[in-house]
Each structure stands twice: as C-alpha cells, then as structure tokens.
C-alpha cells in the first residue's frame, strides 16, 4: 500500500508547489487504501474476521507465519524466511502453540513445532493511518503459554488507536537449548533460538505492519512475566537495534539482576546432560539424532529434575554479547522509553523493579514505574486477597470481564490469596480497565504515559522514586518498594 500511496502523495505535493490544484483521489485509490477482512502481506493475502466485545470492534488476523516452521533440519537453527502462498490464507483460526508441557495457558489450541506465527488486531480503516504498533510477548517462564488468547487479542487496545500484534515463539528446550555441537554448527553459539524468533517477528512487523494501518517507525514491545524476560532480551541484543521504539516490562524484570546470568559454557553443559538423559551419543551424528526425536520426548526429558534444564536467555557472545546485568549497568541496552512494574502482591516491587528502573533511568532513558493494585469486586471483598501475578493483563488489554474468567487468571489467583471462583466485577473494574488501556496506548503513541485529564504520571529516577498506583483511581505516589503487600501466609506465587 505504501508503494501506491507514496507516488500519489509526491504528485500532490509537486502540484501544490507549482500552485496547481491537486486532483482528488480516485475511488479506485481510496478502495485500495481501505482495510477489510482481507489484507495483502509480503508473503500473500490473509483473510481474517471481525470481532466485537463490550461494544468495541476490530479486525483480527490469526496465525500469520513470520518465519518458516522450525522442523526437521531447521530445529535449533535461526528462524528462516516464511514461504509465500497463492490466494487468500485463512487467518480465522488460532495458530499452534509451540512445544510445551501441560498447562492452563492456551489449552484449546494444538501443539506443534510448526508454531512461528503471530496475530494482528487492528481497528484502522485505511492502510495509511500510521498507528503506533504494540507487539506483545506472552508469559509462561519461556516454557509454556501462547500469544493466542481472547484476552491478549481483545479489540479494546486497537480501539485506543494502536495496532496490536501477539507472538508465538519457541519455548523450553526447543527455544533455549545450548550444546557444543549446536554452537559449532552456527559458529555464533547456541541457546537463544527463541530470542531470535522474537527478533524475526519484529522484522516481520517492519515489513508488513503498514498494510494493517500500523507505523513501523513507532513500535512498542511489551510482555508479562516470561514475556518481560523476552522484552529484556530484545533490549539487550544488538541484533534487534532499531526494530522497536519503546518497551514495557510487566512482572518480568529479574533478568537485569547480576545473579540471573547463564553463560554459554554452563548452558552447553546442561545441554549435554539432556543429551545423555535422552540416550543420544556424543559423536558426529549427535545433532541428526536429536533432530530425529519427537519433540514430546525432548520436553518430557528436559522436565526431569536430575537433568536440570531451565529455559533462559544465554550469554552466547553473539545474540547476547555480555551478561544482561552488565549491558544495563553500562548503558548498552536499547535507549528507549520504558515502563516497568509489578502487581501489589509481588515481591519484585522491592527488588528487581526498582533495580531495572534505576539502571535504565541512570543511562538517561525516560522511565516510568507502576504498582498494579486493582482487584475485581468479588476479590476486593475477600479478606487478604491482593493483586497477584498476571492479573493486570485483563485490565491493560481492556478485557474485563472476559479475561477474569480465563483458566490462567483463575489458576494464578491463589498466589494472591484469592479464591479460584470467577469474581464479580463492577463499573469500577470497567473504568480501571479503560484507564489502564488508555495509558498503555498513550505510551505507545508518544513515549510518555501521562494522559491529559486522566493522570500525570511522573517519570522515575532513583532520587524521586515515583510510581503510579494503577487502581481506582490512578494515583501518582512515591516509594515503590514500600508499596508491596505480602499475600496471606502459605500462598504461592508472590514474585
């Protein structure tokens, strides 16, 4: 669409400069600029559908490939270009989850190694609207989960003026296995295949998002929990330089801690333990033997306690050139505006949230900190219940009430001492959801989350220690470390 509109714009400007009168756009030109359920990407046309919830409507395009299936010889290799197709590709069904064990996250979708897909949600009417883009990386500890959910792909954020993208990337041993043979094969180390997938998804955004009404020069990456780690990985890798302009880390800031370092040699040693547990010999045929194994066997074996495998970002000297703590301490991370925070019952408010905010702001980067405190009405009435890990997602996506009944939200509720019954919500919850989505979208638009008439959110420095309490109402406060509220004794998941 840009190839068509740019010459047209140039002609109009030329006529204006000469004092002539520019011709009105033809009906054909207007039709070509319009966005419908069918959009043309670089690889081919995709046919999505229209979705409506709580009175807001958007187009959604599910399961668009951003890279080739990492199967067979492409298992444990950097993502390759997606193939083109003829005709219209059906983009109305959720794509596969990447290989993982059983969990409550995305349990209604199939699991397959053919999983490098993303979803796009837009309320743009024409392809030349240049809306800011928000790219979401899902949580799950780099081990489970999916970007394909009605919560993450809700039409509210797109109706705040952004184009929303949600991404699936390789997880667990499929995405984060390091081994000497893999490092030798690539020549640049191993262990960061999932990190490279995320970078490939951002490449896709650069090449294609304008067709959905998005601006490739204004991209915000954001993620929760393990998705926060994914955001940090993109801030730390030089390979993603220039592919995004802002970042949001929700309850996932631990990677900046100097204690959270996995060096290549240590990751390779763990990979060798996994290979031994699989009964594969260490010889010239090791990689071929590993690639011939079913992914289910790899996931099962990697999950055994004596193997000790843990999916994490690896300091390989190439994708991640130095420990992430060093990268942030020396100001080498992406120099973009940042929002970082957690929820009231998460102890990271006392530790990694202010640590990341301190490191990023000291490097001269605009930084904002939050504590999410809102509870839906039903949980507000439960003694001791406190905002728990993951609860903010339903609100920042504007997905109240639907997201409150998701299996993931109900599973995580125990971490805040809350019941696992679907909570009653009220107009206060709807208002906080709209406010949170508005603030997130405003940050994507301008790089500053303050919204005139709603909230003046002060930027954070170690000296001011300012943060935003995201509750009813939104309130600017100080001393984020002191805002932590311990969940009832004996509950799990205070992070």
Helices and strands as residue ranges (DSSP letters): H 2-17, H 27-33, E 38-40, E 45-47, E 49-53, E 56-65, G 72-74, E 88-90, E 117-122, E 131-137, H 155-158, E 162-167, H 172-176, H 180-186, H 193-208, G 209-212, E 214-224, H 226-236, G 238-240, E 246-250, G 254-256, H 264-277, H 286-292, H 295-302, H 324-329, E 337-343, G 347-350, H 352-362, E 367-372, H 377-380, H 392-396, G 402-405, H 407-412, G 413-416, H 427-446, E 466-470, E 475-478, G 481-483
